[in-house]
Amino acid sequence: MSVKREGAGFYGWWLLPILCLVYSIPIGFALYGPPVIYTFMVQDLGWQRGEVNVGYSIIGIMLGMGALVIPWLINRFGPRKTLAIGGVIIAVFCVLMAWLAQICATIFGHSYPVVYWVICFFVGLGLSFSSVVPVQALVLLWFNVHRALALGLVLGGGAIGGFIYPQIISNCIVSFGNDWRVGWYAIAIACLAGAVIALVAVRNRPEDLGQHPDGLSPQAEQTAIAHARHRLIRTYRTPFNWNFRDAVRTRALWLIVGATGLIYFLWQAVLTQTPAHMLDRGFSPADPQLIFHPAFIYGLILACSIIGRLSISFLGEKIEARYLIAIAGFSLLLGGVLFTIASKDSLWAAYIFPLLSGFGFGAAYVATPLIVGNYFGAASFPSISRITNPVNSIFQFTSPAFAGFMFDIYGNYDAAMLIGCAGGLIGVVLILFCTPPKPHKGASG
């Protein structure tokens, strides 16, 4: 059986690398960049790790809480302008972050963490608008048959950016005499450039160009999904777009939120504390060998997440996402254990824990929107994100502050990792019970 395409000019395939770049910039710079800057800020401002990591927790929580208003923004302005608005917000407040010391000295006479926390609030809000939900919504609107592949390729941009951009930030800071302000300026410039790219190159939906998802006519798309002989898709796909009220009443939705929240709690504890932890364990940003830089180990985690993301791209249409998330969570557990023993004297652990942690996060990160889209429908994804993203972000982004304060109390991360791994194990068990929900009468076809 041949599947008829509308033409060779399907813009979705051009849109994928554009979205990959647009997504990589705010995630790689504004989300994954700050932990590298923090090692310099702590030394200069005299803050404790718990204080500085509260700011990162605020950024992360707002990354999820922004989903409360993103559906309104998308409905009002479309995903393209929503991405641009977010990039501009990040740029403005990262410049203010670079002026933090001057602002605090003028108002309070010293570097006051509360001002930093307030600025982090708006950086996180801009990050929410410029990244996850709008980009995932675009992929789900442009692709149905090849949804897992498209999600993996686009979200892989975050891993690429996470590997490259923090090292750029670190090198810029070192080049300017360990001035952490340069790092925030770099984030501002990059996110402003990302906003311009989004405005110029992104298109909201295939119908805007007279096209259909996957470049297939509606009839061909249904044939590709349903035709048993070719088995293009072997995983569950809801025949309905669930309404928000019915979705939040299902056990499946809350199992997804709870399980992934616990798994991501462990992930954030490992990721955000890696630069400082590696500094404690003998690594140095001034080392002549790049592989011994804390930023390199940190970036290596995110680079390894590409493997997990691409794995879901090829397996997500053949294996149910709940099994893939369980495997990812177990990989993160092993990474968390090795994190505690990684040091310059135990290089094997220092280079294996990034592989396991990165793979686990990358796989879970792509499989999570995939399971939501498969269980509840692509058109329902933005509205359901109003509940899944805020709750999930509270789970995972309390982790950096928690881990930082645990270090301040105990002088190491052992207790934080023990609690994180226990929660991750619970999350692995929960997701295995997350079977597809049964459609309610309120679901619309």
C-alpha positions as CSV (number, residue, x, y, z in Angstrom):
1,M,0.0,0.0,0.0
2,S,1.4,3.4,-0.9
3,V,0.6,6.5,1.1
4,K,-0.1,9.5,-1.0
5,R,1.6,12.8,0.0
6,E,0.4,16.2,-0.8
7,G,3.7,17.2,-2.3
8,A,7.4,17.3,-1.7
9,G,7.2,20.8,-0.2
10,F,5.9,19.9,3.2
11,Y,7.1,22.7,5.4
12,G,7.1,20.5,8.6
13,W,10.4,18.9,7.6
14,W,12.0,22.4,7.2
15,L,10.4,23.4,10.5
16,L,12.0,20.6,12.5
17,P,15.6,22.0,12.4
18,I,14.3,25.5,12.9
19,L,12.4,24.5,16.0
20,C,15.4,22.5,17.2
21,L,17.5,25.7,17.1
22,V,14.7,27.9,18.6
23,Y,14.2,25.4,21.4
24,S,17.9,24.9,22.1
25,I,18.7,28.5,22.7
26,P,16.5,29.3,25.8
27,I,16.9,25.8,27.2
28,G,20.6,25.6,26.6
29,F,21.4,29.1,27.7
30,A,18.6,30.2,30.2
31,L,17.9,26.8,31.8
32,Y,21.1,24.9,31.7
33,G,23.5,27.9,31.8
34,P,22.8,29.3,35.3
35,P,24.3,26.4,37.3
36,V,27.6,27.1,35.6
37,I,27.3,30.8,36.5
38,Y,26.5,30.0,40.1
39,T,29.9,28.6,40.9
40,F,31.3,32.1,40.1
41,M,28.4,34.0,41.8
42,V,28.8,32.1,45.1
43,Q,32.5,33.0,45.3
44,D,32.0,36.6,44.4
45,L,28.8,37.4,46.4
46,G,29.5,35.1,49.4
47,W,26.1,33.3,49.2
48,Q,25.6,29.7,50.2
49,R,24.6,27.1,47.7
50,G,21.0,26.8,49.1
51,E,20.4,30.5,48.5
52,V,21.6,30.5,44.9
53,N,19.8,27.3,44.1
54,V,16.5,28.8,45.4
55,G,16.8,31.1,42.4
56,Y,17.2,28.1,40.0
57,S,14.2,26.4,41.7
58,I,12.2,29.6,41.0
59,I,13.3,29.6,37.3
60,G,12.3,25.9,37.0
61,I,9.0,26.2,38.8
62,M,8.0,29.2,36.6
63,L,9.0,27.1,33.5
64,G,6.1,24.9,34.5
65,M,3.7,27.5,36.0
66,G,3.8,29.6,32.8
67,A,1.8,26.8,31.3
68,L,-1.2,28.3,33.1
69,V,-1.3,31.2,30.7
70,I,0.4,29.7,27.7
71,P,-2.8,28.3,26.2
72,W,-4.3,31.8,26.3
73,L,-1.1,33.2,24.7
74,I,-1.2,30.5,22.0
75,N,-4.9,31.1,21.3
76,R,-4.4,34.9,21.2
77,F,-1.1,35.2,19.4
78,G,-0.2,31.7,18.2
79,P,2.9,29.6,19.1
80,R,5.3,31.7,17.0
81,K,4.7,35.0,18.7
82,T,4.5,33.2,22.1
83,L,8.1,31.9,21.5
84,A,9.2,35.4,20.6
85,I,7.6,37.1,23.6
86,G,9.4,34.6,25.9
87,G,12.8,35.3,24.3
88,V,12.4,39.0,24.8
89,I,11.4,38.6,28.5
90,I,14.5,36.4,29.2
91,A,16.8,39.0,27.5
92,V,15.5,41.9,29.5
93,F,15.7,40.2,32.9
94,C,19.0,38.6,32.2
95,V,20.4,42.1,31.6
96,L,18.9,43.1,35.0
97,M,20.6,40.0,36.5
98,A,23.9,41.2,35.3
99,W,23.2,44.5,37.1
100,L,22.2,42.6,40.2
101,A,25.2,43.7,42.4
102,Q,24.7,47.4,41.4
103,I,20.9,47.2,42.0
104,C,21.4,45.6,45.4
105,A,24.1,48.0,46.4
106,T,22.0,51.0,45.5
107,I,18.9,49.8,47.3
108,F,20.2,47.7,50.2
109,G,23.9,48.4,50.4
110,H,24.8,44.8,49.8
111,S,24.0,41.8,47.5
112,Y,20.5,40.8,48.6
113,P,19.3,37.4,47.4
114,V,15.6,38.4,47.4
115,V,16.3,40.7,44.4
116,Y,18.0,37.8,42.6
117,W,15.0,35.6,43.3
118,V,12.5,38.2,41.9
119,I,14.5,38.4,38.7
120,C,14.7,34.6,38.5
121,F,10.8,34.6,38.6
122,F,10.7,36.6,35.3
123,V,13.5,34.7,33.7
124,G,11.6,31.5,34.4
125,L,8.4,33.0,33.0
126,G,10.1,34.0,29.8
127,L,11.7,30.5,29.6
128,S,8.3,29.0,29.8
129,F,6.9,31.1,27.0
130,S,9.9,30.5,24.7
131,S,10.4,26.8,25.0
132,V,8.7,23.6,26.1
133,V,4.9,23.9,25.7
134,P,4.8,26.1,22.5
135,V,7.5,23.9,20.8
136,Q,5.8,20.6,21.8
137,A,2.4,22.0,20.7
138,L,3.9,22.9,17.3
139,V,5.3,19.5,16.8
140,L,2.0,17.8,17.8
141,L,0.1,20.1,15.4
142,W,2.5,19.5,12.5
143,F,3.0,15.7,13.0
144,N,0.8,12.8,13.8
145,V,2.1,9.7,12.1
146,H,5.8,10.6,12.8
147,R,5.1,12.3,16.1
148,A,7.7,10.4,18.2
149,L,10.4,11.0,15.6
150,A,9.6,14.7,15.3
151,L,9.5,15.2,19.1
152,G,12.8,13.4,19.6
153,L,14.6,15.4,16.9
154,V,13.3,18.8,18.1
155,L,13.7,18.2,21.8
156,G,17.2,16.9,21.0
157,G,18.0,20.6,20.5
158,G,17.8,21.1,24.2
159,A,20.5,18.4,24.7
160,I,22.7,19.9,22.0
161,G,22.3,23.3,23.5
162,G,22.9,22.0,27.0
163,F,26.2,20.5,26.0
164,I,27.5,23.4,24.0
165,Y,26.1,26.6,25.4
166,P,27.1,26.2,29.1
167,Q,30.6,25.7,28.0
168,I,30.4,28.9,26.0
169,I,29.1,30.7,29.0
170,S,31.9,29.3,31.2
171,N,34.6,30.2,28.7
172,C,33.2,33.7,28.4
173,I,33.3,34.2,32.1
174,V,36.8,32.9,32.5
175,S,38.0,35.0,29.6
176,F,36.7,38.1,31.3
177,G,38.4,37.4,34.6
178,N,35.7,35.2,36.2
179,D,33.1,38.0,35.9
180,W,29.8,36.1,36.2
181,R,27.9,39.1,34.8
182,V,29.2,38.2,31.3
183,G,27.4,34.9,31.5
184,W,24.0,36.6,32.0
185,Y,24.8,39.0,29.1
186,A,25.5,36.0,26.9
187,I,22.1,34.5,27.8
188,A,20.4,37.7,27.0
189,I,21.9,38.1,23.6
190,A,21.3,34.5,22.6
191,C,17.6,34.5,23.7
192,L,17.0,37.7,21.8
193,A,18.4,36.2,18.7
194,G,16.2,33.1,19.2
195,A,13.1,35.4,19.4
196,V,14.0,36.9,16.0
197,I,14.5,33.5,14.4
198,A,11.1,32.3,15.7
199,L,9.3,35.4,14.3
200,V,10.9,35.0,10.9
201,A,10.9,31.2,10.3
202,V,8.2,29.5,12.5
203,R,4.7,28.8,11.2
204,N,1.9,28.0,13.6
205,R,0.2,25.1,11.8
206,P,0.2,23.3,8.5
207,E,-3.2,24.7,7.5
208,D,-1.6,28.2,7.5
209,L,0.3,27.0,4.4
210,G,-2.6,25.0,2.9
211,Q,-1.0,21.8,4.1
212,H,-1.9,18.9,6.5
213,P,0.1,17.1,9.3
214,D,2.9,14.9,8.1
215,G,2.4,16.2,4.5
216,L,-0.4,13.7,4.1
217,S,-3.9,14.2,3.1
218,P,-6.4,13.5,5.9
219,Q,-7.4,10.2,4.3
220,A,-3.8,9.1,3.8
221,E,-3.0,10.0,7.4
222,Q,-5.8,7.9,8.8
223,T,-4.7,5.0,6.6
224,A,-1.1,5.3,7.8
225,I,-2.2,5.2,11.5
226,A,-4.8,2.5,11.2
227,H,-3.6,0.1,8.6
228,A,-2.7,-3.0,10.5
229,R,-0.7,-4.7,7.7
230,H,2.0,-2.0,7.6
231,R,2.0,-1.5,11.4
232,L,3.5,2.0,11.1
233,I,2.3,2.7,14.7
234,R,2.1,-0.1,17.3
235,T,1.3,2.0,20.4
236,Y,-2.0,3.3,21.7
237,R,-3.4,6.5,20.2
238,T,-6.6,8.0,21.5
239,P,-9.3,8.4,18.9
240,F,-10.5,11.5,20.8
241,N,-9.3,14.9,21.8
242,W,-10.1,14.9,25.5
243,N,-11.5,18.0,27.1
244,F,-9.6,19.3,30.1
245,R,-12.3,18.5,32.7
246,D,-12.5,14.8,31.8
247,A,-8.7,14.5,31.5
248,V,-8.0,15.6,35.0
249,R,-10.5,13.0,36.3
250,T,-8.5,10.1,35.0
251,R,-6.1,8.1,37.0
252,A,-3.7,8.0,34.1
253,L,-3.0,11.7,34.0
254,W,-2.1,11.9,37.7
255,L,0.1,8.8,37.5
256,I,2.0,10.5,34.7
257,V,2.3,13.7,36.7
258,G,3.4,11.9,39.9
259,A,5.7,9.4,38.3
260,T,7.6,11.9,36.1
261,G,7.7,14.5,38.9
262,L,9.5,12.0,41.2
263,I,11.9,10.9,38.4
264,Y,12.6,14.5,37.4
265,F,13.2,15.4,41.1
266,L,16.2,13.1,41.0
267,W,17.3,14.4,37.6
268,Q,17.4,18.0,38.8
269,A,19.3,17.1,41.9
270,V,22.0,15.5,39.8
271,L,22.2,18.0,37.0
272,T,22.1,21.3,38.9
273,Q,24.6,20.2,41.5
274,T,27.1,18.7,39.1
275,P,29.3,21.9,38.5
276,A,29.7,22.5,42.2
277,H,30.1,18.8,43.0
278,M,32.8,18.4,40.4
279,L,34.5,21.5,41.8
280,D,34.5,19.9,45.2
281,R,35.9,16.6,43.8
282,G,39.0,18.0,42.2
283,F,37.8,19.3,38.8
284,S,38.6,22.9,37.9
285,P,37.5,25.4,35.2
286,A,41.1,26.5,34.9
287,D,42.5,23.0,34.2
288,P,44.4,23.0,30.9
289,Q,42.5,19.8,29.9
290,L,38.9,20.5,28.9
291,I,37.7,17.1,30.1
292,F,38.5,18.1,33.6
293,H,36.4,21.2,33.6
294,P,33.2,21.0,35.7
295,A,31.3,22.6,32.8
296,F,32.4,19.8,30.6
297,I,31.1,17.1,32.9
298,Y,27.9,19.1,33.2
299,G,27.6,19.4,29.5
300,L,28.4,15.8,29.0
301,I,25.2,14.9,30.9
302,L,23.1,16.9,28.5
303,A,25.0,15.6,25.5
304,C,24.3,12.0,26.6
305,S,20.6,12.9,26.8
306,I,20.6,13.1,23.0
307,I,20.9,9.3,23.0
308,G,17.8,9.0,25.2
309,R,15.9,11.5,23.1
310,L,16.7,9.8,19.8
311,S,16.0,6.4,21.3
312,I,12.4,7.5,21.9
313,S,12.2,8.9,18.4
314,F,12.8,5.4,17.0
315,L,11.1,3.3,19.7
316,G,8.2,5.5,20.7
317,E,6.0,4.2,17.9
318,K,6.7,0.6,18.7
319,I,6.9,0.4,22.5
320,E,4.4,2.0,24.9
321,A,5.7,5.2,26.5
322,R,5.1,4.1,30.0
323,Y,7.7,1.3,29.6
324,L,10.2,3.7,28.1
325,I,9.7,6.1,31.0
326,A,10.3,3.3,33.5
327,I,13.5,2.3,31.8
328,A,14.6,5.9,31.8
329,G,13.9,6.3,35.5
330,F,15.9,3.2,36.4
331,S,18.8,4.6,34.4
332,L,18.6,7.9,36.4
333,L,18.7,5.8,39.6
334,L,22.0,4.3,38.6
335,G,23.3,7.7,37.6
336,G,22.4,9.1,41.0
337,V,24.3,6.4,42.8
338,L,27.4,6.9,40.8
339,F,27.1,10.7,41.3
340,T,28.0,10.3,44.9
341,I,31.3,8.5,44.2
342,A,32.4,10.5,41.2
343,S,35.6,12.4,41.6
344,K,38.9,13.1,39.8
345,D,40.2,10.0,41.6
346,S,37.3,7.9,40.4
347,L,37.1,9.0,36.8
348,W,35.1,5.9,35.7
349,A,32.2,7.1,37.9
350,A,32.7,10.7,36.8
351,Y,32.2,9.8,33.2
352,I,29.6,7.0,33.5
353,F,27.1,8.8,35.7
354,P,26.6,11.5,33.0
355,L,25.9,8.8,30.5
356,L,23.3,7.1,32.7
357,S,21.7,10.3,34.0
358,G,21.7,12.0,30.6
359,F,20.2,8.9,28.8
360,G,17.5,8.6,31.5
361,F,16.4,12.2,31.4
362,G,16.5,12.4,27.6
363,A,14.3,9.3,27.2
364,A,11.8,10.4,29.9
365,Y,11.7,14.0,28.6
366,V,10.6,12.9,25.1
367,A,8.4,10.1,26.3
368,T,6.4,12.3,28.7
369,P,4.7,14.6,26.1
370,L,4.4,11.6,23.9
371,I,2.3,9.7,26.4
372,V,0.2,12.8,27.1
373,G,-0.4,13.3,23.4
374,N,-1.1,9.6,22.8
375,Y,-3.5,9.2,25.7
376,F,-5.4,12.5,25.5
377,G,-5.0,13.9,21.9
378,A,-2.7,16.4,20.2
379,A,-5.3,19.2,20.2
380,S,-5.8,18.8,23.9
381,F,-2.1,19.0,24.8
382,P,-1.8,22.8,25.5
383,S,-4.9,22.8,27.8
384,I,-3.8,19.7,29.7
385,S,-0.4,21.2,30.1
386,R,-2.0,23.8,32.3
387,I,-2.1,21.2,35.0
388,T,0.6,18.8,34.2
389,N,3.5,21.3,33.8
390,P,2.9,23.4,36.9
391,V,2.5,20.3,39.2
392,N,5.4,18.5,37.5
393,S,7.6,21.6,37.8
394,I,6.9,22.0,41.5
395,F,8.0,18.3,42.0
396,Q,11.2,18.6,40.1
397,F,12.4,22.2,40.6
398,T,12.2,22.1,44.4
399,S,15.1,19.7,44.0
400,P,17.9,22.2,43.3
401,A,17.1,24.3,46.4
402,F,16.6,21.1,48.5
403,A,20.0,19.6,47.3
404,G,21.8,22.9,47.9
405,F,20.5,23.3,51.5
406,M,21.2,19.6,52.2
407,F,24.8,20.3,51.2
408,D,25.0,23.4,53.4
409,I,23.8,21.2,56.3
410,Y,25.9,18.0,55.8
411,G,28.7,19.2,53.6
412,N,28.0,16.6,50.9
413,Y,25.2,15.4,48.6
414,D,24.8,11.9,50.0
415,A,21.5,12.5,51.8
416,A,20.0,14.4,48.9
417,M,20.9,11.6,46.5
418,L,19.5,9.0,48.8
419,I,16.1,10.8,49.0
420,G,16.1,11.5,45.3
421,C,16.8,7.9,44.3
422,A,14.1,6.6,46.7
423,G,11.6,9.0,45.0
424,G,12.8,8.0,41.6
425,L,12.2,4.3,42.4
426,I,8.6,5.1,43.4
427,G,8.1,7.0,40.1
428,V,9.3,4.0,38.1
429,V,6.8,1.7,39.9
430,L,3.9,4.2,39.4
431,I,4.4,4.7,35.7
432,L,4.2,1.0,35.0
433,F,0.6,1.1,36.3
434,C,-0.3,4.0,33.9
435,T,-2.5,2.3,31.3
436,P,-4.5,4.3,28.7
437,P,-7.6,6.0,30.1
438,K,-11.1,5.0,28.9
439,P,-12.8,7.8,26.9
440,H,-15.5,9.7,28.7
441,K,-18.6,11.2,27.1
442,G,-17.1,14.6,27.2
443,A,-14.3,13.7,24.9
444,S,-14.6,15.1,21.4
445,G,-13.6,13.3,18.3
